Amino acid sequence: MSIDSTKADDIALVIEEAIVSGELEPGTVLRQEQLSEQFNVSRTPVREALRRLAALGLVSFVPNRGVRVRTLSREELHEAFLVRAALEAVATEAAAANFTEEDLAELEACEQRFSRLTQELRSREPGEGRRSIMGDWMRANHAFHDVIYRAADLPMVEQLAKSARRTFSGPAVWAPAGDRSLDDLYLKNDHQHRAIRAALAARSADGARELAREHVLSSFVLLETILEQVGAQPPNWNRGRVATR
């Protein structure tokens, strides 16, 4: 592997984490010259990093305007959730047969950390009071599901599910809810993790599969409501709405 290729990997990873964490908001322009200065490299690895991010659906090349962090339509976000719900169901069903006691202990630790962060999130004032913790909350959510992916041992399913996950991680972080009406949805998310863990502990493949699917679809309602509350919906958000609640 060439030095430029290795640098491109490193740059792509840093930018991806910034997008997923919400540090780089949708619509942000990424200028190659600025990135070259930031990472102290030539434009060659920067261009390659941006191409890789575009292949992941995180950025888009706009003619005569450069590269922007992608702003997804509601239909694209909903489709990403439908894809992940199906893949999550497959992975969780497969994991039920493979889970060891060590896996269950790790999953329980992840579930408890997510629960603590959910409680802290709900205890804070909506809006900016919650922004600082949203990144940790999202990473704790990912950690819970990553234990399941590993136990499932389905590399392609994991890769595709994580690709779908990337498309909506950022919006949930950069648009914390504007009032307390979402508290019940955050709590539901927490309870669903607990139910999934219990089903996996019971080796209930069918139960775990359906709980995982329901959990991801419920998460779409959470994200949708967050974006609507703060007025951060992508363009044409209401066009072609489908019943998801």
N, C-alpha and C positions, 0 to 999 in steps of 0.2 A: 504493500500500500504506500502511495507517495505521501510526502510531507504535506502537500496541499490538500490531499484527500483527508488526511488525519485532522488537519486544521478545520476543514469544512465540517467534519463530524462534530468537532468541539463547538464550533460556532453555531451550528444548527441546534445542538442540544441546549446551549445557553438561551438562544432566542425562543426555542420551543417552551422551555420552562418559564420564560418571562410572559409568553402568551397565555399558557395554561394557568399561571398564577394570577393573571389579570394585570400584571405590571405594564404590559403592552396591550392597550385596549383595541377592540375591533375598529378598523379604519385608520389606525396609525400608519403613517408612511415610513418605510424603512429605506433609507438612502445608503447606497453602496459606499460612497465616499466616507460617510460618517461611521459606518460599521467597520470599514478598513482602518480608520483611525482608532476606533474603540478597541479593536482586537489586535492592532499593530501588525496587520498583514496586508498583502496586496489584495486587489479586487478579485483575483481568480478564486481563492477559497470562499470568499464572501458570495460570489455569484453561485458557486456550487452549493453552498449552504442554503441559499434562498430557493434554488431549484428543488432541493430535497424537501424543504418546508412546503413548497407548492405542491409537491407530490403527495404530501400528507394532508393537504387541504387546509393548511393553517394560514397561508398567505396566497395572494393572487397578484399576477403581473398585469398592470393596467397600462395599455399603450400610452406613451408620452407622459405618464404620470408616475412611473416607477413601481415599486412593490408596496402593497398594503396588507396589513393584518386583515384577514378575511372577515367580512360581515355577512353572516348567513341569514337567509330568509327563514321565516317560520316553518315553511314546508321542508327546507333542508334540515333544520334542527329536529323537526318531528321525525323525519326519515332516519336521521342518525340515531335517535332514540329507539325507533322500531328495530333497526338493525342490531343495536346493542342489546335490546331486550331478548331478541331471538338467540344471539350468540351467548349472552349471559346464561340463558336457560340451558343451553347445550353444555356449557362449561360446568355449571353448578350440578347438573344431573350426573355428569361424568365424575366430578370430584367426590360425590357421595360414596362411590365405591372405593375410592383411593385414600380417603382421609385417615391419617394415623392419629394417635393420641397427641403427638407433638404438633401436628397440623391444627388439631382442635384447640390446643392450648394457645397457639399463636393467633388463631382466629379469634378466640375469646379475648385475648389481650388487645387486639385491634378493635374489636367491637366495643370493649370497655373504654378505650381511648376516644373512639368516635362518640360514644355516649356522653363522656365527660365534656368534650368540646361542644356537643349539641346543647347540653345544659348551660354551658358558659355562654354560648351564642344567644340562647333564648333569654339569658339574664341581662344581657347588654341592651342599651338603647338602640333602636333601629337606625339604619342609615350608617353614618360614619362610625358610630360606636361599634358596629359589627364588622367593619371592613378589615380591620387589622387581624381578625381571627379567621376570616373566611378561607384564606390560603391554607392554614393548618387544618381546618375542617375538611376541605376538599382533599388534601393529601391523606388524611386519616381515612376518608372514604375509599380512596384508591388503594390504600394499604390493605384494607379489609378484603376487597375484591381480588387483589393480587395474590393473596394466599389461596384463594379458590382457583384462580387460573393455574397456579403452580401445581396444585394437587390434581387438577383435571388432566394435566400433561397433554394438552392439545395445542401445540405451538401456533398453528395457523388460526385457530379460533381465537386464541389469546391476542395475536397480532391484529386481527381484524377488529376485535372488540375494543382494544386500546386505541386503534385508529379512529373508530367511531366516538370513543370517549373524548379524544382530543378536541373534537369539533365543538363541544359545549362546556368544557371545563372553565375556560376563561370567563364567559358571560356570567356564570354563577358567582364568580369572585368579584368582578369589577362593578357589579350592580347589586349591592346588598339591599335587602327589602326596606321600603320606606315606612312601614308601620308594623304593628304586632299581629296582623291577621295571618301571617305566615307561620306563627309559632307552632300551630297544630300540625302543619305540613312538615316542619323540621322534626317534630316529635315522632310523627308517623314514619319518617325515614329511619330514625333511630330504632323504633320498634321493629321495623322490617328486617334490619340487620340481625336483631336478636332472634327473630323467627327463623331466618335462614340458617343461622348457626345451630339452632335447636334441631332443625330438620336434618342438617348434615351430621350432627351428633347421633341422631337416631337412625342414620343411614337410609333416610327416606328419599330416594332419588326423585320420585314423582313429586313429592311435596316440595323438595328443594327447588326443583325446576320451575314449578308454578310460582313459588314465592319470589324467585329471582326475577322472573319475567314481570310480575306485578310491581316489584320494587322499582325496576328501571322505568316502567311506564308512569308510575307515580312521581318519579323524579322529574319527568318532563313537565308535569303539572306544577311542580315546585319552581322549576326554572322559568316556565312560561309566566307564572304569577309574579315572580321577581321582576322580570323584564317589563311586564305591563305596569307594575306599581311605580317603578321609577321612570317610566316613559323612555326606556332604552331599547324599545323594540326595533328590529331591523326594518328596512323599507318594505312596504306592502305586507306588513305583519298580519293584518286581518284578512287579506285576500286568500280565499280558498281554505278557510278554517275548517277543521274537522272536529267532531266531538271527541274529546280526550278525557273529559272529567267524568 
